[in-house]
């Protein structure tokens, strides 16, 4: 099993202090598991209610969405997980930096969310045995928190430029 812990920071946040967004991930055999913990939420946020029928959905990043980008070390291709607190998800395969994006039909996400007055915890399990590479992986956990006023805030371990870009190669700061 390969494990890592992380802390995400916002590209911007409307007031001080920002909430805390931490997590951990584990890669074991043919499963990748990631957990996010959002606490200290001090600004009204748009956290979608649980769906009775969670399913693959497009454009989850337009709302509150927890993300993981991961790919094999020393290869340009990677995958992108988008996970909604509602339970909806999508997984995309990319050939290289923002190129060749297609839906990844070989795996489906299982998401669990626990809500608290000051935030939430979200965990996602990905059965990755069908992928051609089983690690080690370079990883970039990230999140988008949509506030009640519609403003989106972008969270990552590393913000390499003048605008949020989770796909930037230097955003892949973890290995597991």
C-alpha positions as CSV (number, residue, x, y, z in Angstrom):
1,X,0.0,0.0,0.0
2,X,1.2,3.5,-0.9
3,X,-0.2,6.4,1.2
4,X,0.0,10.2,1.3
5,X,-1.6,13.0,3.2
6,X,-2.2,16.5,1.9
7,X,-3.4,20.0,2.7
8,X,-5.1,22.2,0.1
9,X,-5.0,26.0,0.1
10,X,-7.3,28.3,-1.8
11,X,-6.2,30.3,-4.7
12,X,-8.3,33.0,-3.1
13,X,-10.8,33.2,-0.3
14,X,-13.3,36.0,0.4
15,X,-12.4,36.4,4.1
16,X,-9.8,35.4,6.7
17,X,-9.2,32.8,7.8
18,X,-10.1,30.3,5.1
19,X,-11.5,26.9,6.1
20,X,-9.2,23.9,6.4
21,X,-9.2,21.3,3.6
22,X,-7.0,18.3,4.2
23,X,-7.0,14.7,3.0
24,X,-5.3,11.5,2.6
25,X,-5.1,8.9,-0.2
26,X,-4.0,5.3,-0.5
27,X,-3.2,3.1,-3.4
28,X,-3.4,-0.6,-2.7
29,X,-3.3,-3.3,-5.3
30,X,-6.1,-2.4,-7.7
31,X,-7.9,0.3,-5.6
32,X,-7.3,4.1,-5.2
33,X,-9.0,5.7,-2.2
34,X,-9.1,9.4,-1.4
35,X,-10.6,11.2,1.5
36,X,-11.2,15.0,1.9
37,X,-12.1,16.8,5.1
38,X,-13.4,20.4,5.0
39,X,-13.7,22.1,8.4
40,X,-14.0,25.6,9.7
41,X,-16.2,26.7,6.8
42,X,-16.9,30.4,7.7
43,X,-18.7,31.5,4.6
44,X,-22.0,30.3,3.2
45,X,-21.2,27.6,0.7
46,X,-23.2,25.7,-1.9
47,X,-22.9,22.1,-0.7
48,X,-25.3,20.0,-2.8
49,X,-27.7,17.7,-0.9
50,X,-27.2,13.9,-1.3
51,X,-28.8,12.5,-4.4
52,X,-31.0,9.4,-4.1
53,X,-29.5,8.3,-7.5
54,X,-25.9,9.2,-7.7
55,X,-24.5,8.8,-11.3
56,X,-21.9,9.9,-13.8
57,X,-22.4,13.6,-14.6
58,X,-20.7,16.2,-16.7
59,X,-19.4,19.6,-15.6
60,X,-19.4,18.9,-11.9
61,X,-16.6,21.5,-11.6
62,X,-19.2,24.2,-12.1
63,X,-20.3,23.5,-8.5
64,X,-18.7,22.3,-5.4
65,X,-16.5,19.4,-6.6
66,X,-13.6,17.4,-5.1
67,X,-11.0,16.4,-7.7
68,X,-8.1,14.1,-8.1
69,X,-5.8,14.1,-11.1
70,X,-3.5,11.1,-11.3
71,X,-1.2,9.5,-13.8
72,X,1.7,7.1,-14.1
73,X,5.1,8.5,-13.1
74,X,7.2,9.3,-16.3
75,X,4.1,9.2,-18.6
76,X,2.2,12.2,-19.9
77,X,-1.3,10.6,-19.7
78,X,-3.5,11.0,-16.6
79,X,-7.0,10.7,-15.3
80,X,-9.3,13.2,-13.6
81,X,-11.8,12.4,-11.0
82,X,-14.6,14.9,-10.2
83,X,-16.7,14.0,-7.1
84,X,-19.7,15.9,-5.9
85,X,-20.9,15.9,-2.3
86,X,-24.3,14.9,-3.8
87,X,-22.6,11.6,-4.8
88,X,-22.4,12.3,-8.6
89,X,-19.0,11.7,-10.2
90,X,-17.1,11.7,-13.5
91,X,-13.7,10.3,-14.5
92,X,-11.9,11.6,-17.6
93,X,-8.8,10.3,-19.4
94,X,-6.4,12.7,-20.8
95,X,-3.5,12.0,-23.2
96,X,-1.4,14.9,-22.0
97,X,-1.7,18.3,-20.4
98,X,-5.3,19.3,-21.2
99,X,-5.3,17.2,-24.4
100,X,-7.3,14.3,-25.6
101,X,-10.0,14.4,-22.9
102,X,-12.5,11.6,-23.0
103,X,-14.7,9.9,-20.5
104,X,-13.1,6.9,-18.8
105,X,-15.6,4.1,-19.1
106,X,-13.5,1.4,-17.4
107,X,-14.0,2.6,-13.8
108,X,-16.8,4.1,-11.7
109,X,-16.4,6.0,-8.4
110,X,-18.1,5.1,-5.1
111,X,-18.6,8.3,-3.0
112,X,-19.6,8.7,0.6
113,X,-20.2,12.1,2.2
114,X,-20.7,13.0,5.9
115,X,-21.9,16.5,6.6
116,X,-21.2,18.7,9.7
117,X,-22.3,22.2,10.6
118,X,-18.8,23.6,9.7
119,X,-18.1,21.4,6.7
120,X,-18.0,17.8,5.5
121,X,-16.0,14.7,4.8
122,X,-16.0,13.1,1.4
123,X,-14.4,9.7,0.6
124,X,-14.1,8.2,-2.9
125,X,-13.0,4.7,-3.8
126,X,-11.9,3.9,-7.4
127,X,-11.4,0.4,-8.6
128,X,-8.5,0.9,-11.0
129,X,-7.6,-2.6,-12.0
130,X,-8.8,-2.0,-15.6
131,X,-6.3,0.8,-16.2
132,X,-3.1,0.1,-18.1
133,X,-0.9,1.5,-15.3
134,X,-1.2,0.5,-11.7
135,X,1.4,2.9,-10.4
136,X,3.4,4.4,-9.0
137,X,1.4,7.5,-9.6
138,X,1.9,11.3,-9.6
139,X,-1.1,12.9,-8.0
140,X,-2.8,16.3,-7.7
141,X,-5.6,16.5,-5.3
142,X,-7.8,19.6,-5.7
143,X,-11.2,21.0,-5.0
144,X,-13.6,23.7,-6.1
145,X,-15.9,25.2,-3.4
146,X,-18.8,27.2,-4.8
147,X,-20.0,29.8,-2.4
148,X,-23.6,30.7,-1.8
149,X,-23.2,33.9,-3.9
150,X,-22.0,31.7,-6.9
151,X,-18.3,32.6,-6.6
152,X,-16.1,29.6,-7.0
153,X,-12.9,29.1,-5.0
154,X,-10.1,26.8,-6.3
155,X,-8.0,24.7,-3.9
156,X,-4.8,22.8,-4.6
157,X,-1.5,21.8,-2.9
158,X,0.3,24.1,-5.3
159,X,-0.9,27.0,-7.5
160,X,1.8,27.3,-10.2
161,X,0.5,30.4,-12.1
162,X,-1.5,33.5,-12.1
163,X,-4.8,31.6,-12.5
164,X,-5.9,28.3,-11.0
165,X,-4.8,25.3,-13.1
166,X,-5.1,21.8,-11.5
167,X,-3.8,20.2,-14.7
168,X,-0.5,22.0,-14.8
169,X,2.4,19.5,-14.6
170,X,3.8,21.1,-11.5
171,X,0.5,20.6,-9.7
172,X,1.2,16.9,-9.5
173,X,3.1,17.2,-6.2
174,X,2.4,13.7,-4.6
175,X,3.6,10.3,-5.5
176,X,2.0,7.1,-4.3
